């Protein structure tokens, strides 16, 4: 399995050993989106024909909730979410370092809060059940601490690599050179 879904942007903030996890998360995002869309479509069709499948609402909410929390973890690894890019990228040097570290410490705090309180909700969720399947609602709450663990892992990865390699992206350092576009022919 190749790492075609792994974002190559900000490679200096990532460990290659976690690329497989990003790849799996991106595939899971696609599957949850497909499952959510399909279940909504089937719910509409079965209700329109007068024979609703009541369990589809449970399936739809499961895909939706897992999609959100898996997507949050994947987006954290890719620096596409929970990240104040416009503010931090406008800074350079020590000011940028401080802002990047503070941002990641805030994200880490949120992730650890998700783990702690998500786990408490998960345990309490065994006393409540989803209708009509009577599945414990803990099956939904499990997504919260799992996502928190992944977000914390990816945040620590970025924090350690950023402190070691710097947070500025190599593509930010490149200054565009004026001249003809690549492959353009001169008019002489």
N, C-alpha and C positions, 0 to 999 in steps of 0.2 A: 504494500500500500504506500503510494507516494505521498508527499506532503504538499500536494497541489493546492490545498485549501489554506495553507499556512501563510499568513501575511508576511511579506519580506520587508515591509516598512519597519523601521526602528529595530533592525536585527541585533544591534549592539545591546539592546535591553533584554534579549531573550536567551534562554539556554536551549540548545538544540535538543537536549533530552526531553523537553516538554512539548516539542513540536507534534508528536503523535497525539498528545492530549488535545491540543488545539484542533488538529485534524478531526478527531472523534467528536469534539464539541460542535464543530461546524457542520458535520454530517447530521448530528443529532438536531441541530437547529433546523436544517432542511427537512428532516423527517417530522419534527413537531409542527412545522409550518404546513407541510403537506397533509398531515393527519388532521390538524385544526381545520384547514380549508375543506377537506373532504367531508369531515363530520358535519360541518356547518351546512354544506351543500346537501348532504343526505338528510339532514334534519329538515331543511326547507322542503325538499322533494317529498319526504314522507308525510309532512304536515299538510302539504298542498293536496296530496291525493287522498287525505282523510285517514291515514293509518300511521300516526306518529310512532316512532321508536323512542320511547322515553329515555332509554339508557344512553342515547346519543348526546344528551346534554352533559352527562357525566364524562363521556369520552372527550367532548369538546373542551370542557373546563380543564380536564387533565392535560390535554395537549397545550392549551393556552398557558397554564401555570408553569408546566415544565419548560415550555418554549421561552417564557420570560426569564426564568432563572438560569437556564442553560445559556441563553443569549447574553445575559449579563456577565456570566463567567467568560464566555468566548470573547466578548467585546472588551473586557478588562485585559485579557492577554494581548489583544490587538491594539490596545490604547484607543479604542473607538467609543468608550463609554466611561462614565464616572471620572472624567478627566477634563480639566479646564485648559484645553490646548491653546485657545486664542490668547489667554492671559500669559501662560508660561512661555509660549513660543515667541512672545514679543520681548522677552527678557534675555539677557546674556550674562555669562560669567557667574559670579557668586550669587547674584540676585536670582538667577534662574535656578541654580542648585538649591537654594533655600526654598523657593516656591515649589519646585518639583518634589522635594522631600516632604514638605508640609502636605501637599496634595495627596501623596501616596500614604502618608501616615493617617490622614483622614479616611481614605478609602480602606485602609487596613482596619481602622477602628470600626467602620461600618460593617466590614466583612466579619470581624470577630463578634460583633453584636448579632449579626445574622446567624452565626454558628450557635452562640449561646441561647438566645431567645427562640431561634428556630427549632433547636433541639427540645427546649421546654414545650413549645407548641406541638411538636411532633409527638412527644410522650403523652400529652394531654389529649391529642387527637384520637387516641384509641378508645375514648369514651363517647365519641360522636361518630355518627355513621351517615354515609351518603345514601340518598334514595334514588332509585329503587333497588340498587344492588346490595345495600347494607355493608359496603366496604368502609372500613374505618377512615375517617377524614385524615388520619395520619399519613395515608398514602399520598396526599397532596402536600402536606406540611413537610415531608421528607426533602422536597426540592430546596427548601430555604437553607437548612444547614449545609447541605451538599454544595450548593452554590457558594455559600459563605466560605467554605474550606477552599474551593477552587479560586475564588477571588482573592483570598488571603495569600494563597500560594503564588499566584501570578503577580500580586502586588509586591511581595517579598522578592520575587525574581527581578522585577523591574527596579526596585529600590537598591538591591545589592549590585546589579549590573550597572545601574546609573551612577552609583557612587564610585564604582571601579572604572567605568569607561566614559563617564560624562553623560549627561542627559540630552545634549544637543544632537540632533539627527545629522548624519553625514549629508543627507540631501538638502538640509537647511544651509549648510556651509557653502554649497556651490553657488556661485554668482553667475547668472546667465550672461553669456557673451553675445554682444550684438554682432550681427552679420547675417549672411544668407542662411536660410533654413537648410538643415541637412538634406542633401540630395537635390538641392535647387541648382539650376544651371545659371552661370553668369551671363549677362547681356552683352558681352564683348564680342 
